C-alpha cells in the first residue's frame, strides 16, 4: 500500500494495488472516490478535501507508520485559507532527475541553470527522486559528476523499478513514442509517472523534454489510469530572483 498527498490540490490517495488493468472511478461522495476494476478489486481510494478528513489528530500532518512502528513519515497537510486556496509550510517539490541534469553542471551550454537547480535542491526547494537506473548510469561518470551526486545524496530518494513501471514503460514503447534503443528514457518517464512526482527535469530534448513526446506520454498515462506528468528543463523550473 502507498499513501500520497498533494497539498496543492489538498488530495490524498491510498493506493492498495498496482494498476494492472483499466479501472473505473466510482464517486462515493463529494469527498471520496474509489478506483475499482471490473472484477470488484479496489485499487485505490481518493480523499478530496483531505486536510479536513485527516487532520483530526497528528497536529495537522499526514502520518504513515509501518506495521512494526519502526518507520514513520509525516507530511504537512494543507492549511485552509479561503475557499479553494490552500498552503503548506516549506513543502519541497518532488522532482525526478535524470543523468543529463547532473552532467549539465559541467557543460558550458547547460551549466548555469543546472547549478542553480542543485543550489535550490540544497536550499530546500526541491527533493530529488531517482531510480536505480539513474544511479547505474551515473556510476561510471567523471569524478566531478560523482562528487555532485554525493553532495546532494542527503536530498535524494531512490525509488524502485517495479513490475508496474516495466508495464508502463513497455506501453510507451508499444505506442511508438520511443524506439527500443531509448528504453531507459521510457523507464524514467514511467517511474516519474507512477511515483506521482511534481516534475520530471531533464536536458534530453530529443526523447523527454519535447512537446510531442510529452503529449504522447500523457495520452498513454490517461489511457492506463495515471496522472499526467509535468516535464521541464532545469531552465524552466529554477527561480529567477537572480540572473542565471
Phi and psi in degrees as a GROMACS rama.xvg file:
@    title "Ramachandran Plot"
@    xaxis  label "Phi"
@    yaxis  label "Psi"
@TYPE xy
-132.74  135.042  UNK-2
-112.698  125.018  UNK-3
-121.235  155.091  UNK-4
-138.968  130.451  UNK-5
-110.855  97.6135  UNK-6
-64.4305  -30.592  UNK-7
-60.1845  -34.6145  UNK-8
-114.562  0.490285  UNK-9
57.8636  49.5806  UNK-10
-125.859  131.783  UNK-11
-110.061  145.658  UNK-12
-132.781  127.34  UNK-13
-105.934  108.057  UNK-14
-94.1549  116.414  UNK-15
-90.1973  -31.2455  UNK-16
-142.992  155.555  UNK-17
-69.2869  138.801  UNK-18
-77.9304  108.703  UNK-19
-107.892  -10.8256  UNK-20
-138.343  159.222  UNK-21
-59.4687  143.698  UNK-22
-123.675  155.865  UNK-23
-104.142  138.134  UNK-24
-94.0657  118.019  UNK-25
-103.155  122.251  UNK-26
-81.6626  110.958  UNK-27
-86.9091  -40.9003  UNK-28
-155.161  -176.199  UNK-29
-64.7612  -18.3785  UNK-30
-121.332  9.81877  UNK-31
-145.907  124.566  UNK-32
-122.739  147.577  UNK-33
-125.855  129.537  UNK-34
-91.9424  118.399  UNK-35
-131.667  138.786  UNK-36
-82.6351  163.332  UNK-37
-57.633  -26.8288  UNK-38
-84.5058  3.52765  UNK-39
94.696  -1.93672  UNK-40
-71.117  127.612  UNK-41
-86.858  120.362  UNK-42
-97.2796  -25.6741  UNK-43
-167.923  159.024  UNK-44
-128.43  126.306  UNK-45
-107.883  126.136  UNK-46
-107.36  114.133  UNK-47
-88.0284  157.445  UNK-48
51.3517  48.0598  UNK-49
-65.2644  -34.2143  UNK-50
-61.5901  -36.8816  UNK-51
-65.8305  -37.4227  UNK-52
-82.1344  -23.8063  UNK-53
-111.831  -14.9324  UNK-54
-97.2497  20.143  UNK-55
-61.1881  -30.0232  UNK-56
-128.79  -177.103  UNK-57
66.8855  21.4128  UNK-58
60.7746  37.5909  UNK-59
79.1997  19.9253  UNK-60
-119.939  147.228  UNK-61
-85.5383  117.193  UNK-62
-113.303  126.076  UNK-63
-115.323  133.431  UNK-64
-130.593  135.519  UNK-65
-66.602  163.891  UNK-66
-58.4785  -35.4711  UNK-67
-78.8394  -15.8129  UNK-68
83.9775  2.92814  UNK-69
-78.7439  -43.8718  UNK-70
-96.4041  129.954  UNK-71
-138.027  135.286  UNK-72
-135.322  136.851  UNK-73
-120.579  138.556  UNK-74
-128.367  124.071  UNK-75
-64.0793  132.989  UNK-76
-81.1189  153.429  UNK-77
-63.411  146.117  UNK-78
-100.864  122.855  UNK-79
-72.4837  126.589  UNK-80
-108.634  -66.7032  UNK-81
-128.621  164.103  UNK-82
-52.7811  124.135  UNK-83
83.4229  0.0633235  UNK-84
-120.242  131.331  UNK-85
-136.713  154.827  UNK-86
-143.16  157.69  UNK-87
-131.391  157.935  UNK-88
-92.5806  121.593  UNK-89
54.8577  40.7175  UNK-90
-76.6028  127.271  UNK-91
-84.8232  141.683  UNK-92
-79.4483  131.115  UNK-93
-85.4761  119.022  UNK-94
-125.404  120.78  UNK-95
-78.2572  128.907  UNK-96
-121.243  128.965  UNK-97
-96.3985  178.308  UNK-98
-64.6725  -26.2358  UNK-99
-63.5283  -28.7808  UNK-100
-73.5399  -40.1604  UNK-101
-63.2645  -48.3648  UNK-102
-66.2729  -27.3176  UNK-103
-62.0867  -23.013  UNK-104
-65.2572  -16.4418  UNK-105
-122.395  25.7922  UNK-106
-121.816  125.728  UNK-107
-55.6114  -31.6198  UNK-108
-74.5508  -30.201  UNK-109
-119.819  0.101904  UNK-110
-67.0829  -38.1515  UNK-111
-63.7105  -50.0419  UNK-112
-69.3391  -36.7258  UNK-113
-64.9637  -45.7442  UNK-114
-65.4964  -38.0327  UNK-115
-63.1699  -39.912  UNK-116
-58.7759  -48.5161  UNK-117
-70.4152  -28.2718  UNK-118
-62.797  -39.5883  UNK-119
-73.4895  -28.2502  UNK-120
-60.9728  -50.2312  UNK-121
-65.6242  -27.2192  UNK-122
-81.5592  -4.26902  UNK-123
97.9477  4.76713  UNK-124
-78.9855  -36.8149  UNK-125
-120.795  147.934  UNK-126
-114.098  128.459  UNK-127
-84.4602  134.184  UNK-128
-116.172  128.303  UNK-129
-134.745  159.028  UNK-130
-103.326  170.315  UNK-131
-61.2258  -30.7511  UNK-132
-61.144  -44.5882  UNK-133
-61.9095  -43.3322  UNK-134
-64.4245  -37.5797  UNK-135
-63.5008  -40.8928  UNK-136
-66.6563  -29.9627  UNK-137
-83.6912  -13.0544  UNK-138
-60.0588  -38.3123  UNK-139
-96.7431  16.7238  UNK-140
-72.9034  159.89  UNK-141
-56.6389  158.778  UNK-142
-57.4052  -38.3055  UNK-143
-65.5453  -33.2751  UNK-144
-71.6428  -42.1473  UNK-145
-59.9391  -38.181  UNK-146
-64.4094  -38.627  UNK-147
-65.0517  -42.3303  UNK-148
-57.6881  -41.9462  UNK-149
-65.7572  -39.0635  UNK-150
-61.5017  -34.5832  UNK-151
-103.986  10.7383  UNK-152
-60.9979  -32.7736  UNK-153
-68.4881  -17.5802  UNK-154
-107.363  13.1821  UNK-155
-117.795  135.153  UNK-156
-116.699  127.637  UNK-157
-91.9321  135.019  UNK-158
-119.661  158.01  UNK-159
-81.886  151.984  UNK-160
-94.8616  98.0451  UNK-161
-91.1375  173.682  UNK-162
-59.6319  -34.5038  UNK-163
-63.3918  -40.3301  UNK-164
-61.7117  -45.7811  UNK-165
-60.6038  -41.1649  UNK-166
-64.601  -42.8044  UNK-167
-69.9433  -41.5373  UNK-168
-55.3814  -46.5767  UNK-169
-66.0522  -30.9512  UNK-170
-63.948  -38.8145  UNK-171
-62.6488  -42.3843  UNK-172
-68.1173  -42.9462  UNK-173
-64.9806  -27.8186  UNK-174
-79.4867  -7.04265  UNK-175
80.2306  15.312  UNK-176
-67.3762  -40.4456  UNK-177
-133.404  157.122  UNK-178
-85.6108  170.712  UNK-179
-60.5174  -29.5263  UNK-180
-68.5327  -15.909  UNK-181
-107.655  28.3277  UNK-182
-60.3482  -33.0654  UNK-183
-69.5644  -35.8158  UNK-184
-63.5669  -41.6935  UNK-185
-62.4197  -35.8621  UNK-186
-66.1648  -39.0854  UNK-187
-58.6225  -44.7602  UNK-188
-63.0031  -42.2178  UNK-189
-65.0729  -44.827  UNK-190
-59.6336  -48.3459  UNK-191
-62.4776  -38.4109  UNK-192
-66.2877  -46.771  UNK-193
-70.4577  -32.9658  UNK-194
-77.7064  -6.91477  UNK-195
54.1705  47.654  UNK-196
-69.6444  162.701  UNK-197
-73.8379  -35.0763  UNK-198
-149.21  150.859  UNK-199
-112.208  126.755  UNK-200
-116.003  132.548  UNK-201
-159.394  158.104  UNK-202
-103.232  8.69565  UNK-203
-83.5845  89.8355  UNK-204
-77.9663  -17.5158  UNK-205
-79.0621  -44.5888  UNK-206
-111.164  -17.8625  UNK-207
-122.507  -61.7943  UNK-208
-89.6801  70.069  UNK-209
-142.168  130.177  UNK-210
-59.9274  -36.1842  UNK-211
-67.3675  -42.2129  UNK-212
-64.7278  -43.9783  UNK-213
-61.1069  -43.3553  UNK-214
-61.3151  -40.3191  UNK-215
-68.8334  -43.1697  UNK-216
-58.1281  -45.365  UNK-217
-70.153  -29.2147  UNK-218
-64.237  -43.3969  UNK-219
-65.7534  -41.5149  UNK-220
-57.775  -45.4724  UNK-221
-65.1491  -39.728  UNK-222
-63.3085  -35.2025  UNK-223
-93.2132  0.464755  UNK-224
90.0988  20.5072  UNK-225
-108.459  158.784  UNK-226
-71.4156  157.597  UNK-227
-70.1021  151.321  UNK-228
-112.369  139.521  UNK-229
-95.6295  117.296  UNK-230
-115.619  127.765  UNK-231
-141.037  164.209  UNK-232
-90.4745  158.389  UNK-233
-54.4233  -35.0001  UNK-234
-61.2977  -26.7774  UNK-235
-85.1734  -15.6072  UNK-236
-112.402  -15.7503  UNK-237
-73.913  157.199  UNK-238
-79.1083  138.769  UNK-239
-106.724  34.539  UNK-240
-64.8577  -29.1351  UNK-241
-125.774  155.686  UNK-242
-66.6524  142.25  UNK-243
